[in-house]
């Protein structure tokens, strides 16, 4: 492992520590979740689905700030309440430039609500430890969705790596 990768993993741990301190349920998606189900690929951000109760908005903002990420409570609240766009809350770490894309659950977002209920706790080793990830099936669904939006082939490569790594274990019916 290189120092850069360790620093990135430390950043992810900072974000997870903030979420846990604020009492926020989460799951990790994107390339970081692919590390567990497929094969590693480089990335400089971490995608998370969050269930942020309105009463935890200020606490989340404060916990992120303690860890070098300035996200005002108003930004969090506006993003949670915005129903028309599927935009994340971007939490950028000032010292490293790493970014966490935080996707809050929204009313009526059945896919994310289902994905959060199906999340799986997986040990990714130090310094991350046991973390909640997209189930491989939900990750594949999201990768298909994002490919349909962006046409970025990284999503197809991620899906292929998951199927090649754990294909027989996938719940194809789901």
C-alpha positions in Angstrom: 0.0 0.0 0.0 1.2 3.5 -0.8 1.2 6.5 1.4 -1.4 8.1 -0.9 -3.8 5.2 -0.5 -3.3 5.2 3.3 -4.1 8.9 3.4 -7.2 8.3 1.3 -8.4 5.5 3.6 -7.7 7.8 6.6 -9.9 10.4 5.0 -12.7 7.8 4.6 -12.3 6.9 8.2 -12.6 10.6 9.2 -15.9 10.9 7.3 -17.2 7.6 8.9 -16.2 8.8 12.3 -18.2 12.1 11.8 -21.2 10.1 10.6 -21.0 7.7 13.6 -20.6 10.6 16.1 -23.6 12.4 14.6 -25.7 9.1 14.8 -26.2 8.9 11.0 -26.9 5.6 9.3 -24.9 5.2 6.1 -23.7 2.9 3.4 -20.6 3.3 1.2 -21.2 2.9 -2.5 -19.2 3.7 -5.7 -15.6 2.6 -6.2 -14.9 2.0 -2.5 -17.7 -0.6 -2.4 -16.3 -2.2 -5.5 -13.1 -2.8 -3.5 -15.0 -5.4 -1.5 -17.1 -7.0 -4.2 -14.9 -6.7 -7.3 -11.4 -5.3 -7.8 -9.8 -2.1 -6.5 -9.6 0.9 -8.8 -8.3 4.4 -8.1 -10.7 7.1 -6.9 -10.4 10.4 -5.1 -13.9 10.6 -3.6 -16.2 8.4 -1.6 -19.9 8.0 -2.3 -22.2 7.5 0.7 -25.9 7.1 1.1 -27.1 8.7 4.4 -30.2 8.7 6.4 -30.0 12.1 8.0 -32.8 12.9 10.5 -33.6 16.6 10.5 -32.7 16.8 14.2 -29.1 15.6 13.3 -28.3 18.2 10.6 -26.5 20.6 13.0 -24.6 17.7 14.7 -23.5 16.3 11.3 -22.2 19.8 10.2 -20.3 20.2 13.5 -18.8 16.7 13.3 -17.6 17.3 9.7 -16.2 20.7 10.7 -14.2 19.1 13.6 -12.5 16.9 10.9 -11.7 19.6 8.4 -14.8 19.6 6.2 -16.9 22.7 6.1 -20.5 21.9 5.3 -23.0 24.4 6.8 -26.2 23.0 8.2 -28.2 25.1 5.7 -26.5 23.2 2.8 -27.3 19.9 4.3 -30.9 20.8 5.0 -31.5 22.4 1.6 -30.1 19.2 -0.1 -32.3 16.9 2.0 -35.4 18.9 1.2 -34.7 19.4 -2.5 -36.9 16.9 -4.3 -36.2 17.8 -7.9 -32.5 17.0 -8.3 -30.4 14.1 -7.2 -27.4 16.1 -6.0 -25.0 15.1 -3.3 -23.7 17.2 -0.4 -20.0 17.6 -1.2 -17.8 17.4 1.9 -14.3 18.5 0.8 -11.4 17.9 3.2 -9.5 21.2 3.3 -6.0 19.7 3.9 -6.1 16.9 1.4 -8.7 17.9 -1.2 -10.4 14.5 -0.9 -14.2 14.6 -1.3 -17.1 12.8 0.1 -20.3 12.8 -1.9 -23.1 12.4 0.6 -26.4 11.4 -0.9 -29.2 11.9 1.6 -32.3 9.7 1.6 -35.3 11.6 0.3 -38.9 11.0 0.6 -40.1 8.6 -2.1 -36.5 7.5 -3.1 -37.4 3.8 -2.9 -34.1 2.6 -4.4 -31.9 4.2 -1.8 -34.3 3.3 1.0 -34.2 -0.3 -0.1 -30.4 -0.2 -0.6 -29.9 1.2 3.0 -32.1 -1.7 4.4 -30.0 -4.2 2.4 -26.5 -2.8 3.3 -23.9 -5.2 4.4 -21.3 -4.8 7.1 -17.9 -5.8 5.7 -14.4 -5.6 7.2 -12.1 -3.7 4.8 -9.1 -4.0 7.1 -7.2 -1.2 8.8 -7.7 1.7 9.1 -11.3 1.4 7.9 -12.4 -1.7 9.8 -16.0 -2.9 9.6 -18.1 -0.6 7.5 -21.5 -0.7 5.8 -21.4 -1.1 2.0 -24.0 -1.4 -0.7 -24.9 -5.0 -1.2 -23.3 -6.2 -4.5 -26.7 -6.4 -6.2 -27.6 -2.8 -5.3 -24.2 -1.7 -6.3 -24.7 -3.2 -9.7 -28.1 -1.5 -10.1 -26.5 1.8 -9.2 -23.6 1.3 -11.6 -26.1 0.5 -14.4 -28.1 3.6 -13.5 -25.0 5.9 -13.5 -23.8 4.3 -16.7 -27.1 5.1 -18.4 -26.7 8.8 -17.2 -23.0 9.3 -18.0 -21.9 6.6 -20.4 -18.7 6.3 -18.4 -17.2 2.9 -19.0 -15.8 2.7 -15.5 -19.2 1.7 -14.3 -19.3 -1.3 -16.8 -15.8 -2.3 -15.7 -16.9 -2.2 -12.0 -19.9 -4.4 -12.8 -17.8 -6.8 -14.7 -15.3 -7.1 -11.8 -18.1 -7.8 -9.4 -19.7 -10.5 -11.5 -16.3 -12.1 -12.2 -15.3 -12.0 -8.5 -18.6 -13.2 -6.8 -20.9 -14.1 -9.7 -22.2 -17.3 -8.2 -23.0 -15.6 -4.9 -25.1 -12.8 -6.5 -28.9 -12.8 -6.0 -29.8 -12.7 -9.6 -33.5 -12.8 -8.8 -33.3 -9.5 -7.0 
